[in-house]
């Protein structure tokens, strides 16, 4: 497990989007109970439809955050542990803060 301090970003390319759920996010657990980020209380994620998921099993939190991702999109997730935020960029376009500790 990696301990993130300060601001960290990771970029992913959507190679092929089929009928599977594509999620990018962070988890405080080793593995989510359903194997999908955003389904547990310590998970935060954005899925390919542009919805954000957090503790989906209990709260069904799935607000629309951005446009759907497409094949070859570059998705960057930015975790800022100092201020407690998680945000995303899609093809370099900053989508703003998806989650905040506030």
ZIHUJO-V180739 format. One record per residue. N is the residue number from 1. PSI is psi in degrees with one decimal (* if undefined). OMEGA is omega as a letter, one per 40 degrees, with the letter a starting at -180 (* if undefined). D_CENTER is the distance of its C-alpha to the mean C-alpha in whole Angstrom. Layout:
((N;PSI;OMEGA;D_CENTER) (N;PSI;OMEGA;D_CENTER))
This chain:
((1;139.5;a;18) (2;133.7;i;17) (3;118.3;a;17) (4;130.0;i;15) (5;135.8;a;18) (6;-142.4;a;18) (7;128.9;a;15) (8;141.9;i;13) (9;146.2;i;12) (10;141.3;a;11) (11;138.3;a;11) (12;148.4;i;11) (13;133.7;i;14) (14;102.5;a;14) (15;-47.0;a;17) (16;122.2;i;18) (17;113.2;i;16) (18;-140.1;a;18) (19;15.9;a;18) (20;154.6;i;16) (21;123.1;i;12) (22;118.3;i;10) (23;143.7;i;6) (24;125.5;a;4) (25;-155.3;a;3) (26;157.4;i;6) (27;143.8;i;9) (28;-4.0;i;13) (29;162.9;i;15) (30;-42.7;i;16) (31;138.4;i;15) (32;151.3;a;13) (33;-34.1;i;16) (34;-1.3;a;16) (35;12.3;i;14) (36;124.3;i;11) (37;139.7;i;8) (38;-1.5;a;8) (39;-12.5;a;11) (40;164.1;a;13) (41;-25.1;a;14) (42;17.9;i;12) (43;142.2;i;9) (44;129.1;a;6) (45;166.9;i;3) (46;137.1;a;4) (47;167.4;a;7) (48;-19.2;i;10) (49;-7.5;a;12) (50;5.1;i;10) (51;148.8;i;9) (52;140.1;a;7) (53;134.7;i;8) (54;125.5;i;9) (55;41.8;a;12) (56;-33.2;i;13) (57;-36.0;a;16) (58;-36.8;a;18) (59;-14.4;a;17) (60;32.0;i;15) (61;115.3;a;13) (62;53.7;a;11) (63;147.9;i;12) (64;128.7;a;12) (65;-39.3;a;10) (66;177.3;i;11) (67;158.6;i;14) (68;149.1;i;13) (69;149.1;i;12) (70;166.7;i;16) (71;137.6;a;17) (72;1.6;i;17) (73;145.7;i;15) (74;118.0;a;13) (75;124.4;i;10) (76;128.3;i;9) (77;132.9;a;7) (78;119.6;i;9) (79;120.3;i;10) (80;96.8;a;13) (81;-27.1;a;15) (82;-39.3;i;18) (83;-7.8;i;17) (84;47.4;i;14) (85;156.2;i;11) (86;126.7;i;8) (87;169.9;a;8) (88;153.9;i;7) (89;141.5;i;11) (90;115.0;a;12) (91;38.8;i;15) (92;-8.5;a;16) (93;113.0;a;15) (94;123.1;a;14) (95;2.3;i;12) (96;-174.5;a;12) (97;124.3;i;11) (98;-38.7;a;8) (99;148.0;i;9) (100;147.5;i;12) (101;-11.6;a;15) (102;*;*;18))
